[in-house]
Amino acid sequence: MSKKCPICKLVNFTTAEKCARCDGALAADDAPETPRIGPGAKILRRIVVCLVVIICAVLGFYLSLIMSAGRLSYADTVEVGKAIAVLDEKGFSDEVFMLNYLTAFRAEDNWLNASVAKENAYAATNFPLEIMTIYPDFFTYPMDDTERAAILLHEAKHLQGKDEKEAYEFIWKNRLRLGWTKEKYWNSLVWQNVRRQTREYVPSLFNCADKEFGDCTEE
């Protein structure tokens, strides 16, 4: 421990009893040494800083997508709610929870979606940020809330990280559970498009020669 003169502030040798400058009495400096930070603590601190930076970057990216696209109108929000209610009634609880509580619905493309060329669509998603864009065709071409529910169910699978093959296969195998039957929706543009696209993405479901359209899922 060093001895610092309380009068002139000169630091003296530890063995000195009087200050070499002012001849004042010295007392040992009993102030504790500053604890040294170990390597483990330094690594942990860097990890925490990196995590904070990543979280801020993701949050900023998410907000930029949300702010660059307009919200659904009240009337459109009501229509989406009706379609979700159909899913709830039919027992698709996981998808309903995601759509009701985790999904941000937008009425137009955010800057990221707008930068990607795409065909006409009813809706689009941004996974894993849980953003769903609802296009005007979603309200125009489906015959009723059940068909809109089928579209939302497809997009909900994308919000769960499923690819097109998995999403189309899930919807087509669960269409009867949803009440989306051939007898009622045969002439629907949505039905015909989804059946055609399902055949493209999941050809294994359409290799039964004895069934109409080769659809092995037909009862």
PyMOL commands that place a pseudoatom at each C-alpha (Angstrom):
pseudoatom trace, name=CA, resn=MET, resi=1, chain=A, elem=C, hetatm=0, pos=[0.000, 0.000, 0.000]
pseudoatom trace, name=CA, resn=SER, resi=2, chain=A, elem=C, hetatm=0, pos=[1.292, 3.492, -0.803]
pseudoatom trace, name=CA, resn=LYS, resi=3, chain=A, elem=C, hetatm=0, pos=[1.142, 6.485, 1.510]
pseudoatom trace, name=CA, resn=LYS, resi=4, chain=A, elem=C, hetatm=0, pos=[-0.362, 9.647, 0.086]
pseudoatom trace, name=CA, resn=CYS, resi=5, chain=A, elem=C, hetatm=0, pos=[0.207, 12.895, 1.925]
pseudoatom trace, name=CA, resn=PRO, resi=6, chain=A, elem=C, hetatm=0, pos=[-3.154, 14.353, 3.023]
pseudoatom trace, name=CA, resn=ILE, resi=7, chain=A, elem=C, hetatm=0, pos=[-1.659, 17.856, 2.864]
pseudoatom trace, name=CA, resn=CYS, resi=8, chain=A, elem=C, hetatm=0, pos=[0.293, 18.136, -0.388]
pseudoatom trace, name=CA, resn=LYS, resi=9, chain=A, elem=C, hetatm=0, pos=[-0.974, 14.899, -2.017]
pseudoatom trace, name=CA, resn=LEU, resi=10, chain=A, elem=C, hetatm=0, pos=[2.520, 13.581, -2.696]
pseudoatom trace, name=CA, resn=VAL, resi=11, chain=A, elem=C, hetatm=0, pos=[2.708, 9.787, -2.908]
pseudoatom trace, name=CA, resn=ASN, resi=12, chain=A, elem=C, hetatm=0, pos=[5.468, 8.532, -0.618]
pseudoatom trace, name=CA, resn=PHE, resi=13, chain=A, elem=C, hetatm=0, pos=[7.119, 5.171, -0.084]
pseudoatom trace, name=CA, resn=THR, resi=14, chain=A, elem=C, hetatm=0, pos=[5.202, 2.774, 2.109]
pseudoatom trace, name=CA, resn=THR, resi=15, chain=A, elem=C, hetatm=0, pos=[7.940, 2.825, 4.757]
pseudoatom trace, name=CA, resn=ALA, resi=16, chain=A, elem=C, hetatm=0, pos=[7.902, 6.622, 5.118]
pseudoatom trace, name=CA, resn=GLU, resi=17, chain=A, elem=C, hetatm=0, pos=[6.398, 8.108, 8.277]
pseudoatom trace, name=CA, resn=LYS, resi=18, chain=A, elem=C, hetatm=0, pos=[6.618, 11.744, 7.168]
pseudoatom trace, name=CA, resn=CYS, resi=19, chain=A, elem=C, hetatm=0, pos=[6.043, 13.383, 3.794]
pseudoatom trace, name=CA, resn=ALA, resi=20, chain=A, elem=C, hetatm=0, pos=[9.243, 14.000, 1.875]
pseudoatom trace, name=CA, resn=ARG, resi=21, chain=A, elem=C, hetatm=0, pos=[7.872, 17.303, 0.563]
pseudoatom trace, name=CA, resn=CYS, resi=22, chain=A, elem=C, hetatm=0, pos=[6.030, 18.982, 3.425]
pseudoatom trace, name=CA, resn=ASP, resi=23, chain=A, elem=C, hetatm=0, pos=[7.200, 16.889, 6.385]
pseudoatom trace, name=CA, resn=GLY, resi=24, chain=A, elem=C, hetatm=0, pos=[3.591, 16.158, 7.291]
pseudoatom trace, name=CA, resn=ALA, resi=25, chain=A, elem=C, hetatm=0, pos=[2.553, 12.980, 9.099]
pseudoatom trace, name=CA, resn=LEU, resi=26, chain=A, elem=C, hetatm=0, pos=[1.556, 10.112, 6.830]
pseudoatom trace, name=CA, resn=ALA, resi=27, chain=A, elem=C, hetatm=0, pos=[-1.059, 7.418, 7.270]
pseudoatom trace, name=CA, resn=ALA, resi=28, chain=A, elem=C, hetatm=0, pos=[-1.420, 4.279, 5.202]
pseudoatom trace, name=CA, resn=ASP, resi=29, chain=A, elem=C, hetatm=0, pos=[-3.894, 4.541, 2.312]
pseudoatom trace, name=CA, resn=ASP, resi=30, chain=A, elem=C, hetatm=0, pos=[-6.429, 1.908, 3.229]
pseudoatom trace, name=CA, resn=ALA, resi=31, chain=A, elem=C, hetatm=0, pos=[-8.577, 2.362, 0.132]
pseudoatom trace, name=CA, resn=PRO, resi=32, chain=A, elem=C, hetatm=0, pos=[-9.215, -1.058, -1.455]
pseudoatom trace, name=CA, resn=GLU, resi=33, chain=A, elem=C, hetatm=0, pos=[-7.751, -1.799, -4.839]
pseudoatom trace, name=CA, resn=THR, resi=34, chain=A, elem=C, hetatm=0, pos=[-10.141, -1.759, -7.770]
pseudoatom trace, name=CA, resn=PRO, resi=35, chain=A, elem=C, hetatm=0, pos=[-11.057, -5.365, -8.495]
pseudoatom trace, name=CA, resn=ARG, resi=36, chain=A, elem=C, hetatm=0, pos=[-9.783, -6.632, -11.809]
pseudoatom trace, name=CA, resn=ILE, resi=37, chain=A, elem=C, hetatm=0, pos=[-12.300, -7.969, -14.327]
pseudoatom trace, name=CA, resn=GLY, resi=38, chain=A, elem=C, hetatm=0, pos=[-11.632, -11.601, -15.205]
pseudoatom trace, name=CA, resn=PRO, resi=39, chain=A, elem=C, hetatm=0, pos=[-11.643, -12.942, -18.795]
pseudoatom trace, name=CA, resn=GLY, resi=40, chain=A, elem=C, hetatm=0, pos=[-14.936, -14.760, -18.224]
pseudoatom trace, name=CA, resn=ALA, resi=41, chain=A, elem=C, hetatm=0, pos=[-16.692, -11.543, -17.234]
pseudoatom trace, name=CA, resn=LYS, resi=42, chain=A, elem=C, hetatm=0, pos=[-15.265, -9.736, -20.271]
pseudoatom trace, name=CA, resn=ILE, resi=43, chain=A, elem=C, hetatm=0, pos=[-16.559, -12.437, -22.606]
pseudoatom trace, name=CA, resn=LEU, resi=44, chain=A, elem=C, hetatm=0, pos=[-19.989, -12.346, -20.961]
pseudoatom trace, name=CA, resn=ARG, resi=45, chain=A, elem=C, hetatm=0, pos=[-20.104, -8.575, -21.296]
pseudoatom trace, name=CA, resn=ARG, resi=46, chain=A, elem=C, hetatm=0, pos=[-19.280, -8.811, -25.010]
pseudoatom trace, name=CA, resn=ILE, resi=47, chain=A, elem=C, hetatm=0, pos=[-21.991, -11.441, -25.518]
pseudoatom trace, name=CA, resn=VAL, resi=48, chain=A, elem=C, hetatm=0, pos=[-24.558, -9.232, -23.815]
pseudoatom trace, name=CA, resn=VAL, resi=49, chain=A, elem=C, hetatm=0, pos=[-23.538, -6.250, -25.952]
pseudoatom trace, name=CA, resn=CYS, resi=50, chain=A, elem=C, hetatm=0, pos=[-23.811, -8.356, -29.130]
pseudoatom trace, name=CA, resn=LEU, resi=51, chain=A, elem=C, hetatm=0, pos=[-27.257, -9.605, -28.137]
pseudoatom trace, name=CA, resn=VAL, resi=52, chain=A, elem=C, hetatm=0, pos=[-28.465, -6.080, -27.455]
pseudoatom trace, name=CA, resn=VAL, resi=53, chain=A, elem=C, hetatm=0, pos=[-27.176, -4.926, -30.848]
pseudoatom trace, name=CA, resn=ILE, resi=54, chain=A, elem=C, hetatm=0, pos=[-28.861, -7.862, -32.625]
pseudoatom trace, name=CA, resn=ILE, resi=55, chain=A, elem=C, hetatm=0, pos=[-32.175, -7.266, -30.849]
pseudoatom trace, name=CA, resn=CYS, resi=56, chain=A, elem=C, hetatm=0, pos=[-32.086, -3.571, -31.730]
pseudoatom trace, name=CA, resn=ALA, resi=57, chain=A, elem=C, hetatm=0, pos=[-31.273, -4.374, -35.367]
pseudoatom trace, name=CA, resn=VAL, resi=58, chain=A, elem=C, hetatm=0, pos=[-34.120, -6.905, -35.674]
pseudoatom trace, name=CA, resn=LEU, resi=59, chain=A, elem=C, hetatm=0, pos=[-36.556, -4.533, -33.962]
pseudoatom trace, name=CA, resn=GLY, resi=60, chain=A, elem=C, hetatm=0, pos=[-35.541, -1.721, -36.299]
pseudoatom trace, name=CA, resn=PHE, resi=61, chain=A, elem=C, hetatm=0, pos=[-35.959, -3.998, -39.336]
pseudoatom trace, name=CA, resn=TYR, resi=62, chain=A, elem=C, hetatm=0, pos=[-39.398, -5.119, -38.125]
pseudoatom trace, name=CA, resn=LEU, resi=63, chain=A, elem=C, hetatm=0, pos=[-40.574, -1.559, -37.503]
pseudoatom trace, name=CA, resn=SER, resi=64, chain=A, elem=C, hetatm=0, pos=[-39.357, -0.504, -40.949]
pseudoatom trace, name=CA, resn=LEU, resi=65, chain=A, elem=C, hetatm=0, pos=[-41.533, -3.211, -42.531]
pseudoatom trace, name=CA, resn=ILE, resi=66, chain=A, elem=C, hetatm=0, pos=[-44.549, -2.284, -40.431]
pseudoatom trace, name=CA, resn=MET, resi=67, chain=A, elem=C, hetatm=0, pos=[-44.238, 1.455, -40.977]
pseudoatom trace, name=CA, resn=SER, resi=68, chain=A, elem=C, hetatm=0, pos=[-43.727, 1.157, -44.749]
pseudoatom trace, name=CA, resn=ALA, resi=69, chain=A, elem=C, hetatm=0, pos=[-47.120, -0.519, -45.294]
pseudoatom trace, name=CA, resn=GLY, resi=70, chain=A, elem=C, hetatm=0, pos=[-50.596, 0.728, -44.472]
pseudoatom trace, name=CA, resn=ARG, resi=71, chain=A, elem=C, hetatm=0, pos=[-53.042, -0.949, -42.116]
pseudoatom trace, name=CA, resn=LEU, resi=72, chain=A, elem=C, hetatm=0, pos=[-56.197, -2.740, -43.167]
pseudoatom trace, name=CA, resn=SER, resi=73, chain=A, elem=C, hetatm=0, pos=[-59.334, -0.655, -43.209]
pseudoatom trace, name=CA, resn=TYR, resi=74, chain=A, elem=C, hetatm=0, pos=[-61.963, -1.344, -40.585]
pseudoatom trace, name=CA, resn=ALA, resi=75, chain=A, elem=C, hetatm=0, pos=[-64.206, -3.134, -43.094]
pseudoatom trace, name=CA, resn=ASP, resi=76, chain=A, elem=C, hetatm=0, pos=[-61.356, -5.352, -44.296]
pseudoatom trace, name=CA, resn=THR, resi=77, chain=A, elem=C, hetatm=0, pos=[-60.335, -6.102, -40.714]
pseudoatom trace, name=CA, resn=VAL, resi=78, chain=A, elem=C, hetatm=0, pos=[-63.876, -7.297, -40.038]
pseudoatom trace, name=CA, resn=GLU, resi=79, chain=A, elem=C, hetatm=0, pos=[-63.743, -9.626, -43.075]
pseudoatom trace, name=CA, resn=VAL, resi=80, chain=A, elem=C, hetatm=0, pos=[-60.426, -11.084, -41.922]
pseudoatom trace, name=CA, resn=GLY, resi=81, chain=A, elem=C, hetatm=0, pos=[-61.907, -11.576, -38.466]
pseudoatom trace, name=CA, resn=LYS, resi=82, chain=A, elem=C, hetatm=0, pos=[-64.828, -13.526, -39.919]
pseudoatom trace, name=CA, resn=ALA, resi=83, chain=A, elem=C, hetatm=0, pos=[-62.440, -15.853, -41.745]
pseudoatom trace, name=CA, resn=ILE, resi=84, chain=A, elem=C, hetatm=0, pos=[-60.433, -16.424, -38.562]
pseudoatom trace, name=CA, resn=ALA, resi=85, chain=A, elem=C, hetatm=0, pos=[-63.693, -17.192, -36.745]
pseudoatom trace, name=CA, resn=VAL, resi=86, chain=A, elem=C, hetatm=0, pos=[-64.356, -19.967, -39.279]
pseudoatom trace, name=CA, resn=LEU, resi=87, chain=A, elem=C, hetatm=0, pos=[-60.953, -21.485, -38.502]
pseudoatom trace, name=CA, resn=ASP, resi=88, chain=A, elem=C, hetatm=0, pos=[-61.694, -21.238, -34.801]
pseudoatom trace, name=CA, resn=GLU, resi=89, chain=A, elem=C, hetatm=0, pos=[-65.030, -22.970, -35.249]
pseudoatom trace, name=CA, resn=LYS, resi=90, chain=A, elem=C, hetatm=0, pos=[-63.379, -25.814, -37.189]
pseudoatom trace, name=CA, resn=GLY, resi=91, chain=A, elem=C, hetatm=0, pos=[-60.752, -26.424, -34.507]
pseudoatom trace, name=CA, resn=PHE, resi=92, chain=A, elem=C, hetatm=0, pos=[-57.561, -24.950, -36.016]
pseudoatom trace, name=CA, resn=SER, resi=93, chain=A, elem=C, hetatm=0, pos=[-56.552, -23.566, -32.623]
pseudoatom trace, name=CA, resn=ASP, resi=94, chain=A, elem=C, hetatm=0, pos=[-52.808, -23.182, -33.212]
pseudoatom trace, name=CA, resn=GLU, resi=95, chain=A, elem=C, hetatm=0, pos=[-53.308, -21.221, -36.404]
pseudoatom trace, name=CA, resn=VAL, resi=96, chain=A, elem=C, hetatm=0, pos=[-56.086, -19.119, -34.849]
pseudoatom trace, name=CA, resn=PHE, resi=97, chain=A, elem=C, hetatm=0, pos=[-53.840, -18.172, -31.909]
pseudoatom trace, name=CA, resn=MET, resi=98, chain=A, elem=C, hetatm=0, pos=[-51.089, -17.117, -34.298]
pseudoatom trace, name=CA, resn=LEU, resi=99, chain=A, elem=C, hetatm=0, pos=[-53.432, -15.082, -36.490]
pseudoatom trace, name=CA, resn=ASN, resi=100, chain=A, elem=C, hetatm=0, pos=[-55.181, -13.393, -33.566]
pseudoatom trace, name=CA, resn=TYR, resi=101, chain=A, elem=C, hetatm=0, pos=[-52.236, -12.591, -31.313]
pseudoatom trace, name=CA, resn=LEU, resi=102, chain=A, elem=C, hetatm=0, pos=[-48.951, -12.838, -33.222]
pseudoatom trace, name=CA, resn=THR, resi=103, chain=A, elem=C, hetatm=0, pos=[-49.718, -11.602, -36.740]
pseudoatom trace, name=CA, resn=ALA, resi=104, chain=A, elem=C, hetatm=0, pos=[-49.517, -8.002, -37.933]
pseudoatom trace, name=CA, resn=PHE, resi=105, chain=A, elem=C, hetatm=0, pos=[-51.892, -7.570, -40.894]
pseudoatom trace, name=CA, resn=ARG, resi=106, chain=A, elem=C, hetatm=0, pos=[-51.072, -4.969, -43.537]
pseudoatom trace, name=CA, resn=ALA, resi=107, chain=A, elem=C, hetatm=0, pos=[-53.052, -3.743, -46.556]
pseudoatom trace, name=CA, resn=GLU, resi=108, chain=A, elem=C, hetatm=0, pos=[-50.141, -3.213, -48.939]
pseudoatom trace, name=CA, resn=ASP, resi=109, chain=A, elem=C, hetatm=0, pos=[-46.619, -4.384, -49.608]
pseudoatom trace, name=CA, resn=ASN, resi=110, chain=A, elem=C, hetatm=0, pos=[-43.867, -3.245, -47.296]
pseudoatom trace, name=CA, resn=TRP, resi=111, chain=A, elem=C, hetatm=0, pos=[-40.583, -2.165, -48.836]
pseudoatom trace, name=CA, resn=LEU, resi=112, chain=A, elem=C, hetatm=0, pos=[-39.190, -5.702, -48.737]
pseudoatom trace, name=CA, resn=ASN, resi=113, chain=A, elem=C, hetatm=0, pos=[-42.154, -7.334, -50.485]
pseudoatom trace, name=CA, resn=ALA, resi=114, chain=A, elem=C, hetatm=0, pos=[-42.308, -4.524, -53.022]
pseudoatom trace, name=CA, resn=SER, resi=115, chain=A, elem=C, hetatm=0, pos=[-38.717, -5.231, -54.036]
pseudoatom trace, name=CA, resn=VAL, resi=116, chain=A, elem=C, hetatm=0, pos=[-39.541, -8.815, -55.055]
pseudoatom trace, name=CA, resn=ALA, resi=117, chain=A, elem=C, hetatm=0, pos=[-41.400, -9.593, -58.272]
pseudoatom trace, name=CA, resn=LYS, resi=118, chain=A, elem=C, hetatm=0, pos=[-44.358, -11.930, -57.722]
pseudoatom trace, name=CA, resn=GLU, resi=119, chain=A, elem=C, hetatm=0, pos=[-47.457, -13.246, -59.396]
pseudoatom trace, name=CA, resn=ASN, resi=120, chain=A, elem=C, hetatm=0, pos=[-50.963, -12.189, -58.436]
pseudoatom trace, name=CA, resn=ALA, resi=121, chain=A, elem=C, hetatm=0, pos=[-51.694, -13.442, -54.949]
pseudoatom trace, name=CA, resn=TYR, resi=122, chain=A, elem=C, hetatm=0, pos=[-54.323, -13.300, -52.232]
pseudoatom trace, name=CA, resn=ALA, resi=123, chain=A, elem=C, hetatm=0, pos=[-51.838, -12.699, -49.435]
pseudoatom trace, name=CA, resn=ALA, resi=124, chain=A, elem=C, hetatm=0, pos=[-48.134, -12.794, -48.568]
pseudoatom trace, name=CA, resn=THR, resi=125, chain=A, elem=C, hetatm=0, pos=[-46.152, -13.319, -45.378]
pseudoatom trace, name=CA, resn=ASN, resi=126, chain=A, elem=C, hetatm=0, pos=[-42.841, -12.308, -43.855]
pseudoatom trace, name=CA, resn=PHE, resi=127, chain=A, elem=C, hetatm=0, pos=[-41.465, -15.131, -41.708]
pseudoatom trace, name=CA, resn=PRO, resi=128, chain=A, elem=C, hetatm=0, pos=[-40.308, -15.112, -38.920]
pseudoatom trace, name=CA, resn=LEU, resi=129, chain=A, elem=C, hetatm=0, pos=[-41.523, -11.553, -38.316]
pseudoatom trace, name=CA, resn=GLU, resi=130, chain=A, elem=C, hetatm=0, pos=[-45.162, -12.696, -38.488]
pseudoatom trace, name=CA, resn=ILE, resi=131, chain=A, elem=C, hetatm=0, pos=[-46.347, -10.017, -40.912]
pseudoatom trace, name=CA, resn=MET, resi=132, chain=A, elem=C, hetatm=0, pos=[-49.142, -10.835, -43.362]
pseudoatom trace, name=CA, resn=THR, resi=133, chain=A, elem=C, hetatm=0, pos=[-50.083, -8.626, -46.297]
pseudoatom trace, name=CA, resn=ILE, resi=134, chain=A, elem=C, hetatm=0, pos=[-53.684, -9.005, -47.478]
pseudoatom trace, name=CA, resn=TYR, resi=135, chain=A, elem=C, hetatm=0, pos=[-54.185, -8.083, -51.148]
pseudoatom trace, name=CA, resn=PRO, resi=136, chain=A, elem=C, hetatm=0, pos=[-57.469, -6.880, -52.731]
pseudoatom trace, name=CA, resn=ASP, resi=137, chain=A, elem=C, hetatm=0, pos=[-57.974, -10.271, -54.443]
pseudoatom trace, name=CA, resn=PHE, resi=138, chain=A, elem=C, hetatm=0, pos=[-58.488, -11.776, -50.974]
pseudoatom trace, name=CA, resn=PHE, resi=139, chain=A, elem=C, hetatm=0, pos=[-61.764, -9.844, -50.702]
pseudoatom trace, name=CA, resn=THR, resi=140, chain=A, elem=C, hetatm=0, pos=[-62.780, -10.084, -54.375]
pseudoatom trace, name=CA, resn=TYR, resi=141, chain=A, elem=C, hetatm=0, pos=[-62.482, -13.680, -55.589]
pseudoatom trace, name=CA, resn=PRO, resi=142, chain=A, elem=C, hetatm=0, pos=[-63.335, -16.026, -52.678]
pseudoatom trace, name=CA, resn=MET, resi=143, chain=A, elem=C, hetatm=0, pos=[-66.996, -17.041, -52.580]
pseudoatom trace, name=CA, resn=ASP, resi=144, chain=A, elem=C, hetatm=0, pos=[-67.364, -16.667, -48.817]
pseudoatom trace, name=CA, resn=ASP, resi=145, chain=A, elem=C, hetatm=0, pos=[-65.661, -16.631, -45.424]
pseudoatom trace, name=CA, resn=THR, resi=146, chain=A, elem=C, hetatm=0, pos=[-64.769, -20.325, -45.714]
pseudoatom trace, name=CA, resn=GLU, resi=147, chain=A, elem=C, hetatm=0, pos=[-62.652, -19.715, -48.791]
pseudoatom trace, name=CA, resn=ARG, resi=148, chain=A, elem=C, hetatm=0, pos=[-60.992, -16.750, -47.140]
pseudoatom trace, name=CA, resn=ALA, resi=149, chain=A, elem=C, hetatm=0, pos=[-60.357, -18.996, -44.140]
pseudoatom trace, name=CA, resn=ALA, resi=150, chain=A, elem=C, hetatm=0, pos=[-58.628, -21.491, -46.449]
pseudoatom trace, name=CA, resn=ILE, resi=151, chain=A, elem=C, hetatm=0, pos=[-56.341, -18.717, -47.698]
pseudoatom trace, name=CA, resn=LEU, resi=152, chain=A, elem=C, hetatm=0, pos=[-55.514, -17.590, -44.162]
pseudoatom trace, name=CA, resn=LEU, resi=153, chain=A, elem=C, hetatm=0, pos=[-54.849, -21.194, -43.146]
pseudoatom trace, name=CA, resn=HIS, resi=154, chain=A, elem=C, hetatm=0, pos=[-52.358, -21.523, -45.995]
pseudoatom trace, name=CA, resn=GLU, resi=155, chain=A, elem=C, hetatm=0, pos=[-50.592, -18.311, -45.011]
pseudoatom trace, name=CA, resn=ALA, resi=156, chain=A, elem=C, hetatm=0, pos=[-50.594, -19.317, -41.333]
pseudoatom trace, name=CA, resn=LYS, resi=157, chain=A, elem=C, hetatm=0, pos=[-48.533, -22.370, -42.251]
pseudoatom trace, name=CA, resn=HIS, resi=158, chain=A, elem=C, hetatm=0, pos=[-45.968, -20.032, -43.818]
pseudoatom trace, name=CA, resn=LEU, resi=159, chain=A, elem=C, hetatm=0, pos=[-45.924, -18.011, -40.590]
pseudoatom trace, name=CA, resn=GLN, resi=160, chain=A, elem=C, hetatm=0, pos=[-45.045, -21.292, -38.859]
pseudoatom trace, name=CA, resn=GLY, resi=161, chain=A, elem=C, hetatm=0, pos=[-42.058, -21.694, -41.188]
pseudoatom trace, name=CA, resn=LYS, resi=162, chain=A, elem=C, hetatm=0, pos=[-43.621, -24.175, -43.627]
pseudoatom trace, name=CA, resn=ASP, resi=163, chain=A, elem=C, hetatm=0, pos=[-42.735, -24.039, -47.326]
pseudoatom trace, name=CA, resn=GLU, resi=164, chain=A, elem=C, hetatm=0, pos=[-45.200, -24.021, -50.237]
pseudoatom trace, name=CA, resn=LYS, resi=165, chain=A, elem=C, hetatm=0, pos=[-45.291, -27.814, -50.520]
pseudoatom trace, name=CA, resn=GLU, resi=166, chain=A, elem=C, hetatm=0, pos=[-46.129, -28.262, -46.845]
pseudoatom trace, name=CA, resn=ALA, resi=167, chain=A, elem=C, hetatm=0, pos=[-48.690, -25.454, -46.862]
pseudoatom trace, name=CA, resn=TYR, resi=168, chain=A, elem=C, hetatm=0, pos=[-50.563, -26.698, -49.931]
pseudoatom trace, name=CA, resn=GLU, resi=169, chain=A, elem=C, hetatm=0, pos=[-50.503, -30.287, -48.697]
pseudoatom trace, name=CA, resn=PHE, resi=170, chain=A, elem=C, hetatm=0, pos=[-51.890, -29.284, -45.292]
pseudoatom trace, name=CA, resn=ILE, resi=171, chain=A, elem=C, hetatm=0, pos=[-54.718, -27.225, -46.775]
pseudoatom trace, name=CA, resn=TRP, resi=172, chain=A, elem=C, hetatm=0, pos=[-55.733, -29.841, -49.310]
pseudoatom trace, name=CA, resn=LYS, resi=173, chain=A, elem=C, hetatm=0, pos=[-55.739, -32.686, -46.787]
pseudoatom trace, name=CA, resn=ASN, resi=174, chain=A, elem=C, hetatm=0, pos=[-57.781, -30.600, -44.317]
pseudoatom trace, name=CA, resn=ARG, resi=175, chain=A, elem=C, hetatm=0, pos=[-60.257, -29.035, -46.752]
pseudoatom trace, name=CA, resn=LEU, resi=176, chain=A, elem=C, hetatm=0, pos=[-63.121, -31.313, -45.669]
pseudoatom trace, name=CA, resn=ARG, resi=177, chain=A, elem=C, hetatm=0, pos=[-62.485, -30.479, -42.013]
pseudoatom trace, name=CA, resn=LEU, resi=178, chain=A, elem=C, hetatm=0, pos=[-62.691, -26.828, -42.986]
pseudoatom trace, name=CA, resn=GLY, resi=179, chain=A, elem=C, hetatm=0, pos=[-65.925, -27.404, -44.891]
pseudoatom trace, name=CA, resn=TRP, resi=180, chain=A, elem=C, hetatm=0, pos=[-64.312, -26.444, -48.176]
pseudoatom trace, name=CA, resn=THR, resi=181, chain=A, elem=C, hetatm=0, pos=[-65.876, -29.184, -50.284]
pseudoatom trace, name=CA, resn=LYS, resi=182, chain=A, elem=C, hetatm=0, pos=[-65.892, -29.892, -54.008]
pseudoatom trace, name=CA, resn=GLU, resi=183, chain=A, elem=C, hetatm=0, pos=[-69.684, -30.121, -54.066]
pseudoatom trace, name=CA, resn=LYS, resi=184, chain=A, elem=C, hetatm=0, pos=[-70.058, -26.485, -52.995]
pseudoatom trace, name=CA, resn=TYR, resi=185, chain=A, elem=C, hetatm=0, pos=[-66.941, -24.827, -54.387]
pseudoatom trace, name=CA, resn=TRP, resi=186, chain=A, elem=C, hetatm=0, pos=[-66.341, -26.687, -57.642]
pseudoatom trace, name=CA, resn=ASN, resi=187, chain=A, elem=C, hetatm=0, pos=[-66.808, -23.564, -59.784]
pseudoatom trace, name=CA, resn=SER, resi=188, chain=A, elem=C, hetatm=0, pos=[-64.836, -21.299, -57.471]
pseudoatom trace, name=CA, resn=LEU, resi=189, chain=A, elem=C, hetatm=0, pos=[-61.748, -19.674, -58.945]
pseudoatom trace, name=CA, resn=VAL, resi=190, chain=A, elem=C, hetatm=0, pos=[-59.977, -20.042, -55.594]
pseudoatom trace, name=CA, resn=TRP, resi=191, chain=A, elem=C, hetatm=0, pos=[-60.781, -23.781, -55.442]
pseudoatom trace, name=CA, resn=GLN, resi=192, chain=A, elem=C, hetatm=0, pos=[-59.560, -24.403, -58.973]
pseudoatom trace, name=CA, resn=ASN, resi=193, chain=A, elem=C, hetatm=0, pos=[-56.358, -22.408, -58.470]
pseudoatom trace, name=CA, resn=VAL, resi=194, chain=A, elem=C, hetatm=0, pos=[-55.512, -24.097, -55.176]
pseudoatom trace, name=CA, resn=ARG, resi=195, chain=A, elem=C, hetatm=0, pos=[-56.193, -27.571, -56.587]
pseudoatom trace, name=CA, resn=ARG, resi=196, chain=A, elem=C, hetatm=0, pos=[-53.973, -26.867, -59.598]
pseudoatom trace, name=CA, resn=GLN, resi=197, chain=A, elem=C, hetatm=0, pos=[-51.165, -25.436, -57.481]
pseudoatom trace, name=CA, resn=THR, resi=198, chain=A, elem=C, hetatm=0, pos=[-51.433, -28.293, -54.987]
pseudoatom trace, name=CA, resn=ARG, resi=199, chain=A, elem=C, hetatm=0, pos=[-51.004, -30.739, -57.852]
pseudoatom trace, name=CA, resn=GLU, resi=200, chain=A, elem=C, hetatm=0, pos=[-47.879, -28.845, -58.957]
pseudoatom trace, name=CA, resn=TYR, resi=201, chain=A, elem=C, hetatm=0, pos=[-46.307, -28.744, -55.497]
pseudoatom trace, name=CA, resn=VAL, resi=202, chain=A, elem=C, hetatm=0, pos=[-47.512, -32.119, -54.176]
pseudoatom trace, name=CA, resn=PRO, resi=203, chain=A, elem=C, hetatm=0, pos=[-47.906, -34.414, -57.207]
pseudoatom trace, name=CA, resn=SER, resi=204, chain=A, elem=C, hetatm=0, pos=[-47.922, -37.490, -54.945]
pseudoatom trace, name=CA, resn=LEU, resi=205, chain=A, elem=C, hetatm=0, pos=[-51.488, -36.601, -53.917]
pseudoatom trace, name=CA, resn=PHE, resi=206, chain=A, elem=C, hetatm=0, pos=[-52.707, -36.809, -57.521]
pseudoatom trace, name=CA, resn=ASN, resi=207, chain=A, elem=C, hetatm=0, pos=[-51.498, -40.148, -58.869]
pseudoatom trace, name=CA, resn=CYS, resi=208, chain=A, elem=C, hetatm=0, pos=[-54.700, -42.175, -58.433]
pseudoatom trace, name=CA, resn=ALA, resi=209, chain=A, elem=C, hetatm=0, pos=[-55.938, -42.892, -61.937]
pseudoatom trace, name=CA, resn=ASP, resi=210, chain=A, elem=C, hetatm=0, pos=[-59.320, -44.124, -60.726]
pseudoatom trace, name=CA, resn=LYS, resi=211, chain=A, elem=C, hetatm=0, pos=[-60.124, -40.808, -59.016]
pseudoatom trace, name=CA, resn=GLU, resi=212, chain=A, elem=C, hetatm=0, pos=[-61.310, -37.578, -60.574]
pseudoatom trace, name=CA, resn=PHE, resi=213, chain=A, elem=C, hetatm=0, pos=[-58.380, -35.319, -61.433]
pseudoatom trace, name=CA, resn=GLY, resi=214, chain=A, elem=C, hetatm=0, pos=[-56.213, -38.150, -60.079]
pseudoatom trace, name=CA, resn=ASP, resi=215, chain=A, elem=C, hetatm=0, pos=[-56.899, -36.801, -56.580]
pseudoatom trace, name=CA, resn=CYS, resi=216, chain=A, elem=C, hetatm=0, pos=[-56.086, -39.548, -54.076]
pseudoatom trace, name=CA, resn=THR, resi=217, chain=A, elem=C, hetatm=0, pos=[-57.649, -37.537, -51.235]
pseudoatom trace, name=CA, resn=GLU, resi=218, chain=A, elem=C, hetatm=0, pos=[-61.129, -37.671, -52.808]
pseudoatom trace, name=CA, resn=GLU, resi=219, chain=A, elem=C, hetatm=0, pos=[-63.475, -39.941, -50.900]
for i in range(1, 219): cmd.bond("trace and resi %d" % i, "trace and resi %d" % (i + 1))
show_as sticks, trace
zoom trace
